[in-house]
Amino acid sequence: MALTKLTSNLIEGGTGTDWVTAIQTSNFTAEAGKGYFVNTTAGTITVNLPAGVVGTEIIIQDYAGTFATNKVLLNANGSEKIQGSSTIQGQITTKNATATLVYQDATKGWTSQDVITPITVDYLVVAGGGGGGGRYDTGSAGGGAGGLLTNYGGTALNITDATNYVVTVGGGGTAGYANQGSRKGGNGTDSIFSTITATGGGGGGAWTTPANGLNGGSGGGGTYDAAGGTGTSGQGNNGGNGSTGSNQGAGGGGGAGAPGANGTATSGGNGGVGLEVNIIGGTGNYYAGGGGGGLYPATSTTVGLGGLGGGGNASVTSNGLAGTPNTGGGGGGSGASPATTGYGGEGGSGVVILRYPNLKTITNPGGGLIFATATVSTDKVTTFTAGTGNIQFN
């Protein structure tokens, strides 16, 4: 059927669609029954949809073949839906797409095979905690907590169906050896989800040269008149400093919620408290606490305690306690005597937790990850406790 020109701005096609001849290069409000040539060369364009009427069509054409680079975003009218969702913005991301949007009804709203609705995901990514320092003629310091990154309670992350996203759960840092090598605790390893990387916690210091704590997601504590390590901005805090004097108290490892406490001549510093993130539901779920600092000579009332969120306590007469697995807690420092028996505690392993709509399912193509999924309210929550690999949402 031949095209009939109606006005200087509209052309009626054989389908009954009125095409707007002006090329759309900025945000605009669409009208029912019309087609639009949309040029996203300069950037993303938002199309505000009209109130839906059953059977109404709107056509969006990729004028310059740039939708895959700069997408078109679709806003429904009021509480109306796009692809069955009233909370997620529709997107057209296919190069050279001719997207026909059809309003079906109040349940499905505007639909099209060329429109996608991103999945909204909340995440908690916690790296492995640093190991506590080993004993050598003085108390040794607590390990720093693993870095903690989360968007829970904030802006959800939009991701795409059937697309690979890497997940890695970081391991805890090694314990510092008594009277061997550097005696410092080892750093934890990073945890990753997609482009989000939490930094492993810093190892706790020990009486060596230098006696400082190591930098990390949160810094390890220092000992023997040395400074604690520095925490990564936005992920954790600094470790506590070591004391001076004949009875040296070591600093506590930094936590995600607070720095580690400094050691004194009569006490080891407590590990910094972690952060409460209730992404799995309920309350009181703390992660990334720092390890406690040791003291020489150690007694039950003078060693540092691990921070809330999986930090290990410093030892009284034996090895420092390990950070709690899958919390990113730092390991406790040693305060034992004699020097040959006091090891630090290992850092707690990290964790990756994702919360997303319950209609979706996570798969792990190629394997490599240990995880479990639970239903919380109207969402699913998947907790990754070990390994590395790719995941997809379907």
C-alpha positions in Angstrom: 0.0 0.0 0.0 1.4 3.4 -0.9 2.2 5.9 1.9 -0.1 8.9 2.1 1.3 12.1 3.5 -1.2 13.6 6.0 0.7 16.6 7.3 4.2 18.0 7.3 4.9 15.9 10.4 3.0 12.7 10.0 2.9 9.9 7.4 0.2 7.2 7.4 1.6 3.8 6.7 -0.2 0.6 5.5 -0.4 -0.7 9.1 -2.4 2.3 10.2 0.5 3.7 12.1 1.1 7.5 11.9 4.9 8.0 11.6 6.3 11.2 13.0 8.8 12.5 10.4 10.8 14.6 12.8 13.8 12.5 14.1 13.7 12.2 17.9 17.1 13.1 19.4 16.1 13.8 23.0 13.6 12.6 25.6 10.0 12.8 24.4 6.4 11.6 25.3 5.0 9.1 22.8 1.4 9.1 21.6 -0.7 6.0 20.9 -0.9 4.8 17.3 2.3 6.7 16.2 5.7 5.6 15.1 9.0 7.4 15.9 12.5 7.4 14.3 14.8 7.7 17.3 18.4 8.7 17.1 20.5 7.8 20.1 23.9 8.7 18.6 24.4 11.4 21.3 23.2 9.4 24.2 20.4 7.5 25.9 16.9 8.7 25.2 13.9 8.2 27.5 10.4 7.7 26.0 7.4 8.4 28.3 4.5 6.2 27.3 0.9 7.3 27.3 -2.0 5.8 29.3 -2.6 2.4 28.0 -5.6 1.3 26.0 -6.0 -2.4 25.1 -4.7 -3.0 21.5 -2.9 0.3 21.2 0.5 0.2 19.4 3.6 2.5 19.4 6.6 1.8 17.2 10.1 2.8 18.0 12.7 2.6 15.1 16.5 2.7 15.6 17.3 5.6 13.2 21.1 5.4 13.4 21.7 1.8 14.4 22.9 2.9 17.9 20.4 1.3 20.3 23.1 -1.3 21.3 25.4 1.6 22.3 23.0 4.1 23.7 19.7 2.5 24.7 16.1 3.7 24.7 14.5 3.8 28.2 10.7 3.4 28.5 8.7 4.9 31.3 5.1 3.7 31.8 2.3 6.0 32.7 1.8 6.2 36.4 1.6 2.7 37.9 1.0 0.9 34.6 3.3 -2.0 33.6 5.9 -2.8 31.1 6.4 -6.5 30.4 4.3 -7.2 33.5 6.4 -5.1 35.9 5.4 -1.8 37.4 8.8 -1.2 39.1 11.3 -1.8 36.4 12.1 0.6 33.5 11.9 -1.0 30.0 14.8 -0.9 27.7 15.4 -1.3 23.9 19.0 -2.3 23.4 19.0 -4.1 20.0 20.8 -2.5 17.1 18.5 -1.5 14.2 15.5 -2.6 16.2 11.9 -1.8 15.0 10.2 -2.3 18.3 6.4 -2.5 18.3 5.0 -1.9 21.7 1.4 -3.3 22.2 -0.7 -2.5 25.3 -2.3 -5.8 26.3 -4.0 -5.2 29.6 -3.5 -4.0 33.2 -1.7 -7.3 34.0 1.0 -7.2 31.2 0.9 -3.6 30.2 3.1 -2.5 27.3 4.9 -5.5 25.7 7.3 -6.1 22.9 9.8 -8.8 21.8 12.4 -6.1 21.5 11.9 -4.7 25.1 13.9 -6.0 28.0 13.3 -5.4 31.7 16.5 -5.6 33.7 16.7 -7.7 36.8 17.1 -5.6 40.0 19.7 -7.2 42.3 20.9 -6.3 45.8 24.3 -7.5 46.7 26.6 -8.0 49.7 30.2 -8.7 48.8 32.7 -9.4 51.6 36.3 -10.3 51.1 38.3 -12.7 53.2 39.6 -11.4 56.5 43.3 -10.9 57.3 45.1 -13.4 59.5 46.3 -12.5 63.0 50.0 -12.1 63.8 52.2 -14.8 65.4 53.9 -14.4 68.8 57.5 -13.4 69.3 58.4 -11.8 72.7 55.4 -9.6 72.6 51.7 -9.7 71.9 50.8 -9.8 68.2 48.0 -7.9 66.4 44.6 -8.8 65.1 43.9 -9.2 61.4 41.8 -6.6 59.5 38.3 -7.5 58.3 37.7 -8.1 54.6 36.4 -5.2 52.6 32.6 -4.9 52.6 30.5 -3.5 49.7 26.7 -3.5 49.6 23.8 -1.7 47.9 21.2 -3.3 50.2 18.8 -0.6 51.3 20.0 1.7 48.5 19.8 1.7 44.7 19.4 -1.8 43.2 21.8 -3.0 40.5 20.2 -3.6 37.1 21.5 -6.7 35.3 20.5 -8.7 32.2 19.0 -12.1 31.7 21.2 -15.0 30.3 24.4 -13.0 30.7 27.5 -14.3 32.5 28.6 -12.5 35.7 31.7 -13.6 37.6 31.4 -14.5 41.3 34.5 -15.2 43.5 34.4 -15.8 47.2 37.7 -14.8 48.8 39.6 -16.9 51.3 40.8 -15.9 54.7 44.4 -14.8 55.2 47.0 -17.2 56.7 47.8 -17.2 60.4 51.1 -15.6 61.4 53.7 -18.2 62.5 55.2 -18.2 66.0 58.9 -17.3 66.0 59.3 -18.0 62.2 59.7 -15.8 59.2 58.0 -12.4 59.3 55.3 -13.7 61.8 52.8 -11.3 60.3 49.3 -12.6 59.4 48.6 -12.9 55.7 46.1 -10.7 53.8 42.7 -12.2 52.9 41.8 -12.5 49.2 39.3 -10.5 47.2 35.7 -11.3 46.7 34.0 -10.3 43.4 30.5 -10.0 41.9 30.5 -8.7 38.3 32.5 -5.4 38.4 32.3 -5.1 42.2 35.5 -6.1 44.0 35.9 -6.2 47.8 39.5 -6.1 49.0 41.0 -8.7 51.3 41.6 -7.7 54.9 45.1 -6.7 56.0 47.2 -9.2 58.1 48.0 -8.4 61.7 51.4 -7.1 62.7 54.0 -9.0 64.8 57.3 -8.1 66.4 59.4 -8.0 63.3 60.8 -5.2 61.2 58.6 -3.3 60.5 56.0 -4.3 63.1 53.1 -2.5 61.4 49.8 -4.0 60.3 49.2 -4.6 56.6 46.9 -2.6 54.5 43.7 -4.2 53.2 39.9 -3.9 53.0 40.3 -3.1 56.7 43.9 -2.7 58.0 45.6 -5.2 60.3 46.6 -4.0 63.8 50.1 -2.9 64.6 52.4 -4.0 67.4 55.6 -3.0 69.2 55.1 0.8 68.8 54.0 0.4 65.2 50.9 1.7 63.4 48.0 -0.3 62.2 47.4 -0.9 58.5 45.2 1.4 56.4 41.7 0.3 55.3 40.4 0.7 51.8 38.1 3.8 51.4 34.5 2.8 51.3 35.2 -0.7 52.4 36.7 -0.7 55.9 38.8 1.1 58.5 42.3 1.3 59.8 43.8 -1.2 62.3 44.7 -0.1 65.8 48.3 0.9 66.8 50.6 -1.1 69.0 51.6 0.2 72.4 55.0 1.0 73.9 56.4 -0.2 77.2 57.6 -3.4 78.7 54.2 -5.1 78.4 53.2 -4.5 74.8 49.6 -4.6 73.8 48.9 -5.0 70.1 46.3 -3.2 68.1 43.0 -4.7 67.0 42.3 -5.2 63.3 40.0 -2.7 61.7 36.3 -3.6 61.0 33.9 -2.5 58.3 32.1 -0.4 60.8 34.9 1.0 63.0 38.7 1.1 63.4 40.5 -1.3 65.6 41.3 -0.1 69.1 44.9 0.8 70.0 46.9 -1.5 72.3 48.1 -0.2 75.7 50.7 -1.4 78.2 48.0 -3.4 80.0 45.6 -4.6 77.2 45.4 -5.6 73.6 43.1 -3.6 71.4 39.7 -4.9 70.5 38.9 -5.5 66.8 36.7 -2.9 65.1 33.0 -3.8 64.8 31.6 -4.9 61.5 28.5 -3.7 59.7 24.9 -5.0 60.1 23.5 -5.9 56.7 20.2 -7.8 56.9 20.1 -8.9 53.2 19.2 -12.5 54.2 16.3 -11.2 56.3 15.8 -10.7 60.0 18.1 -8.5 62.1 21.5 -8.7 63.7 23.4 -10.0 60.7 26.9 -8.5 61.1 29.9 -9.0 58.8 33.5 -8.0 58.6 34.6 -7.5 62.2 38.3 -7.1 63.0 40.4 -9.5 65.0 41.5 -8.8 68.6 45.1 -7.8 69.5 47.2 -9.8 71.9 49.3 -8.8 74.9 52.5 -10.0 76.5 52.2 -11.4 79.1 48.6 -12.4 78.4 45.8 -12.8 80.9 42.1 -13.5 80.3 41.2 -9.9 81.0 43.8 -8.1 78.8 43.6 -9.6 75.4 41.6 -7.9 72.7 38.2 -9.3 71.6 37.2 -9.8 68.1 34.8 -7.2 66.6 31.1 -8.1 66.1 30.9 -9.6 62.7 33.1 -12.6 62.9 36.4 -11.2 64.3 38.5 -13.7 66.2 39.6 -13.1 69.8 43.3 -12.8 70.6 44.7 -15.7 72.6 45.2 -16.0 76.3 47.7 -18.8 76.5 47.6 -20.3 73.0 46.9 -19.4 69.4 44.7 -16.6 68.3 41.2 -17.6 67.3 40.2 -17.7 63.6 37.7 -15.3 62.1 34.3 -16.9 61.5 33.9 -18.4 58.1 31.8 -16.5 55.5 31.9 -13.3 57.5 35.2 -11.8 56.4 36.2 -11.5 60.1 39.9 -10.9 60.9 41.9 -13.5 62.8 42.9 -12.9 66.5 46.5 -12.1 67.4 48.6 -14.3 69.6 49.7 -13.4 73.2 51.0 -16.8 74.2 54.2 -17.7 76.0 56.6 -19.3 75.2 57.3 -17.7 71.8 57.4 -21.0 69.9 53.7 -21.8 70.5 51.8 -18.7 69.8 50.2 -18.6 66.3 47.7 -16.1 65.0 44.2 -17.0 64.0 43.4 -17.5 60.3 41.1 -14.9 58.7 37.5 -15.8 58.1 36.5 -16.5 54.5 34.4 -14.0 52.7 30.9 -14.3 51.2 28.8 -13.1 48.3 25.1 -12.7 48.8 22.6 -11.7 46.1 18.9 -10.8 46.6 16.6 -10.7 43.5 13.0 -11.3 42.3 11.7 -14.7 43.1 10.6 -15.4 39.5 14.3 -15.6 38.5 16.7 -18.5 39.0 20.5 -18.4 39.3 22.6 -21.0 37.4 26.3 -21.7 37.5 27.5 -22.6 34.0 30.7 -24.6 34.2 30.4 -25.0 38.0 33.1 -23.9 40.5 30.8 -22.3 43.1 29.2 -23.5 46.3 25.9 -21.8 47.0 22.4 -22.1 48.4 19.2 -20.3 47.7 16.4 -19.4 50.1 13.1 -17.5 49.7 12.8 -14.4 51.8 9.5 -12.5 51.5 8.9 -12.0 47.8 12.6 -12.4 46.9 15.1 -15.1 46.5 18.4 -14.9 48.3 21.5 -16.8 47.1 24.5 -17.1 49.3 27.9 -18.1 47.8 30.2 -19.6 50.3 33.2 -20.8 48.3 34.8 -21.0 44.8 34.8 -18.9 41.7 32.8 -19.1 38.5 30.2 -17.5 36.3 26.5 -17.2 37.1 23.5 -16.4 35.0 20.0 -15.2 35.9 17.2 -16.9 33.9 
